[in-house]
Amino acid sequence: MRHPLTPDRQDLLRATPEGLSGAQAVERLQRFGANDILGEVVSGWRDSVRDTVRDPMIWFLIAAAILFAVLGDGLEAAVLGLALLPIAGMDLYLHRRTRASREGLAGRLTTHARVVRDGEVCQVASTSLVPGDLVVLDEGQPLPADGVIVRAEALQLDESALTGESLPACKHAIDLADRHGAVAHAHWGAAGTRVLAGQGRMLVMNTGADTLYGELVRSARAGARERTPLQRAVASLVTVLLVAAVVLCLGLAATRYAQGHGLLDALLSAVTLAVAALPEEFPVALAFFLAVGVYRLARRQALVRRAVVVEDIGRVTCICTDKTGTLTEGNLQLRHVEPDTSVSAAELMATAALASRHGSSDPMDLEILEKTKPPPREFIATFPFTEDRRRETAIVRDGSGAPNAVVKGAPETVLDICAMRAADRERWLDRARELAGTGHKVIACARRRLDAWNGVEPDRDFEMLGLLAFEDPLRAGVADAVAEARDAGIQVIMVTGDHPGAAAAIAAEVGLGEGRPRVIEGDGLDTWLASPPVQGAGVPFDVVARCLPLQKLALVTALRRSGEVVAVTGDGVNDVPALKGADIGIAMGERGTRPAREAASIVLLDDNFRTVVAAIAEGRQVFANLRLCFAYLLLVHIPLVLTAALLPFAGYPLPYLPTHIVWLELVIHPTAMLVFQQAAGGGRLRRQPPQPRVRFFSAAAWSVIAATGALTTVMAGAGFVMSLGSDADAVAARSLALPMLLAVSAGAALGLGGLRHRPGWISLALTTASAVVLMEVPMLAGPLHLTSPGASGYALATLVTTVVGAICLGLRRHFGASEAGGAGEATRD
């Protein structure tokens, strides 16, 4: 990993051991702004309390307590008042967990730092740090900004907050005598990491929003705020259910009043049913699971900038990927220097160095300038490389003061502006093709002496000097990641501006096209795009070489129209259209430009194709977890709502009192949020059918959920009616119905979570323990209007747990979720 430096940051590397002066620090603080990494004050618990107060359950308890107080039942009112504590505490905890993906990162930031200013070590607020400050690093100290390590004494950092890597990262001092366009990760310190051992000094390069950590925090916060299509769909579902609940509650209130139970009793019955029917867990679960998904993807080196990606990433069917830096290391190594017979290798390299940009982070320029120091020349003008020109030209003055033009670029482009015989041109092209065919990136270099320069880039009469061939090694594990994507039914297309021969060689090495990649060039892509692709027919090529940015966008558009869910990787400003046009734009965090990162949905912190595949696996798991959670909520709420409504309608006593609803919510809420938080397993991605739109359940799954809900409703309702007996003992009836609902919760959690999943067993144990304690201890059972259900009641609850658990295990297998917690197959619409 390399960290590019802009020219103004490169100038900071000439710092002195005395550090900045006070005046310099003040000036730079005005110029660069405060080192405000979080971007806004994190209110933490205050925001969590505000979110908790919005929970309808809190207001239900308050309203029910007031009603009981009005009815003169002080004990029931007191019990409901005490119930506020666990309900509010649980909500507060879950809301804090939801915010943990972004605000929890703040705990790794330091508030003060020791810096060298005016030659003295002093302590300053971390927000006052500026680029150029010399920070003293001591053991146990969090790093307050991003910077270059200039002194290291056995220095080791904990970078797990950014990389997920638990092993210490050894850091070494950089040689400030060299000119650096990019800094190797071994010389780099990042905000949010911590000194594990040793000590050193760091020269601050980036502060505030420019730090990697600042971008991570802001992106997580922005992603959590954005409403996704799935959020809107869930909100619509909640609205429909809420309207239905209101109608049902009004009908129940009218029925209870007509049955002679009085106005307050009718209101209390309606409020109790409303809370039982209120689907508040669905939007809470969605926000919670998306926040966890954002955090887990960040731990996998995929920074989510838009929350919709957590839903969409698992549905990807096609990846259009760059070659350089994504499939390869992006670290070009010069392997062949082939000068013309009329010049020396040193002359060829000197010309290439003059045509390279000083201070550039381009791997080719870095490699050329590292191999050869350019001769002293006065630079008059430069014409940078562009996709359409495919060459870079510099106008310089030689030792005599005469202007010269030097150029490097694609061989065919450079040869077109050289004065030479056709046979010589073909000879050079043949050699360039030969080198490209073995996976090398090949450029040609040329020069021209000018009598005078008119301000226009010269485009003829150059002298061909020779070829340079570079190797860019494959990233470790990329071939396996490509094979995993292919086996999962995801097509990988390499889209590059490189020579077709070089692109084909790299594509074969990574396994595209099963080692026999089909290659077309930009012109061939235009021909293919002229005939709209048939939906589901696939793409008849694996590599697009010599591809222009607008062609890349046209390819993405065509793929999406044919029904593909497309992810695109890019790093430059010219990739912005394709990044915006894709379902999921993936920018390179290490070498990507700011416009590319801002246009993308995901930023890869390590620029590695393996991370794309890992993000797909995590996205699939987040969706699978959310689906299991929603299935659990439906399976538990169907019998709860139906028995709470149908039994009073039929003239029977209320099956549940407000305190019983509180008890059930204390079981249901944490079970739904915590039991199904399974991380993506280590197994390979599985093939899944394409999904035109997000859909949680198939028709078969809906049928199983509805049938199971109906079965448990009948069982709980029948148990309630039979337990009433001839003396209408409501306490005994409730003492049987409640354990049966708890059994439904325990069986669903255990079955949907998987028999090997420990949280499911913990949920079963805690649910059982709560039933035994609250129903067998007289001093607790009395205020709750409960009694022991006896051996027969517990046996019936065990039967319900077993039946529901077995059904849910089958439902889990239908979803495709493995016992180990691997990402399952999505439901096809």
KAMOMO-V254054 format. One record per backbone hydrogen bond with DSSP energy under -1.0 kcal/mol. CO is the residue of the C=O (numbers start at 1). NH is the residue of the N-H. Records with the same first field share a line. If there is no record, write none. Layout:
CO->NH / NH
This chain:
1->185
3->183
6->10
7->11
10->13
11->14
16->19
18->119
20->118
21->25
22->26
23->27
24->28
25->29
26->30
27->31
28->32
29->33
34->36
35->37
43->46
44->48
45->49
46->50
47->51
48->52
49->53
52->55
55->58
56->60
57->61
58->62
59->63
60->64
61->65
62->66
63->67
64->68
65->69
66->70
67->71
68->73
72->74
73->77
74->78
75->79
76->80
77->81
78->82
79->83
82->85
83->87
84->88
85->89
86->90
87->91
88->92
89->93
90->94
91->95
92->96
93->97
94->98
95->99
99->102 / 103
103->106
104->107
105->108
106->109
111->126
113->124
114->136
115->122
117->120
120->117
122->115
124->113
125->128
126->129
127->35
130->133
133->204
134->116
135->202
137->200
138->141
141->195
143->192
146->205 / 206
147->189
148->203
149->174
151->201
153->199
155->171
156->196 / 197
157->169
158->194
159->162 / 163
160->164
169->157
175->178
181->5
183->3
184->187
185->188
186->172
187->149
189->147
190->193
193->143
194->158
195->140
197->156
199->153
200->137
201->150 / 151
202->135
203->148
204->132
206->146
207->210
208->211
211->215
212->216
213->217
214->218
215->219
216->220
217->221
218->222
219->223
220->224
221->225
222->226
228->232
229->233
230->234
231->235
232->236
233->237
234->238
235->239
236->240
237->241
238->242
239->243
240->244
241->245
242->246
243->247
244->248
245->249
246->250
247->251
248->252
249->253
250->254
251->255
252->256
253->257
254->258
255->259
256->261
257->260
262->266
263->267
264->268
265->269
266->270
267->271
268->272
269->273
270->274
271->275
272->276
273->277
274->278
278->280
279->282
280->284
281->285
282->286
283->287
284->288
285->289
286->290
287->291
288->292
289->293
290->294
291->295
292->296
293->297
294->298
295->299
296->300
297->302
298->301
301->605
303->603
306->309
307->310
308->312
309->313
312->315
313->316
317->491
318->567
319->493
320->569
321->495
323->326 / 327 / 328
326->609
327->475
333->471
336->469
338->467
340->343
344->348
345->349
346->350
347->351
348->352
349->353
350->354
351->355
353->356
357->360
362->366
363->367
364->368
365->369
366->370
367->371
368->372
378->397
381->395
383->393
386->390
390->410
392->408
393->383
394->406
395->380 / 381
396->404
398->401
402->398
403->450
404->396
405->448
406->394
407->446
408->392
409->444
410->414
411->415
412->416
414->417
415->418
417->462
421->425
422->426
423->427
424->428
425->429
426->430
427->431
428->432
429->433
430->434
431->435
432->436
433->437
435->438 / 440
436->439
441->470
443->468
444->409
445->465 / 466
446->407
447->463
448->405
462->419
463->447
465->340
466->445
467->338
468->443
469->335 / 336
470->441
471->333
473->329
475->478
477->481
478->482
479->483
480->484
481->485
482->486
483->487
484->488
485->490
486->489
491->319
493->321
494->544
496->547
498->546
499->503
500->504
501->505
502->506
503->507
504->508
505->509
506->510
507->512
511->514
513->516
518->542 / 543
520->545
521->525
522->526
523->527
524->528
525->529
526->530
528->531
534->537
542->494
543->520
544->496
545->522
548->552
549->553
550->554
551->555
552->556
553->557
554->558
555->559
556->560
557->561
558->562
559->564
560->563
565->317 / 318
566->583 / 584
567->320
568->586
570->588
571->593
572->575
573->576
575->579
576->580
577->581
578->582
584->568
585->601 / 602
586->570
587->604
588->592
593->597
594->598
595->599
596->600
601->305 / 306
602->587
603->303
604->589
609->613
610->614
611->615
612->616
613->617
614->618
615->619
616->620
617->621
618->622
619->623
620->624
621->625
622->626
623->627
624->628
625->629
626->630
627->631
628->632
629->633
630->634
631->635
632->636
633->637
634->638
636->640
637->641
638->642
639->643
640->644
641->645
642->646
643->647
645->649
646->650
647->652
648->651
657->661
658->662
659->663
660->664
661->665
662->666
664->668
665->669
667->671
668->672
669->673
670->674
671->675
674->677
676->678
698->702
699->703
700->704
701->705
702->706
703->707
704->708
705->709
706->710
707->711
708->712
709->713
710->714
711->715
712->716
713->717
714->718
715->719
716->720
717->721
718->722
719->723
720->724
724->729
725->728
728->730
729->733
730->734
731->735
733->736 / 737
734->738
736->740
737->741
738->742
739->743
740->744
741->745
742->746
743->747
744->748
745->749
746->750
747->751
748->752
749->753
750->754
754->757
757->760
758->762
759->763
760->764
761->765
762->766
763->767
764->768
765->769
766->770
767->771
768->772
769->773
770->774
771->775
772->776
773->777
777->780 / 781
778->782
780->784
781->786
782->785
790->794
791->795
792->796
793->797
794->798
795->799
796->800
797->801
798->802
799->803
800->804
801->805
802->806
803->807
804->808
805->809
806->810
807->811
808->812
809->813
810->814
811->815
812->817
818->821
